[in-house]
Amino acid sequence: MPQQHNLHQNDTALHKMTPTETPAPMNTAPSESRLLTRVEVARELHVSVRTVDNLRDTNAIAHLRVGGAVRFTRAAVEEFIRSRTRPAATVEAAEAAPATAV
């Protein structure tokens, strides 16, 4: 006769755990270090998910794979934004630039 595992006995042992033995919740990391999904990145950048996929495919934005899922760090998204941000033109620079004929 095959040996059967006593799942009820193991389940009872879990119920007898004291509060100090309770496993820590999985999501205890600060929100800055939480990995972002493609949808979350798209919302933050105000673009489509397909655009995020294109940015990922061209390595314009750093990403990692967790199993089959693509994830982004907040730092990677912020770096992407910084790399695409142009400095504001100053009034002096705009006045000094020659006018272009149309």
Sequence and secondary structure as in RCSB ss.txt:
>XXXX:A:sequence
MPQQHNLHQNDTALHKMTPTETPAPMNTAPSESRLLTRVEVARELHVSVRTVDNLRDTNAIAHLRVGGAVRFTRA
AVEEFIRSRTRPAATVEAAEAAPATAV
>XXXX:A:secstr
      HHHHHHHHHT  GGGS   S  S GGGS B HHHHHHHHTS HHHHHHHHHTTSS  EEETTEEEB HH
HHHHHHHHH      HHHHHHS     
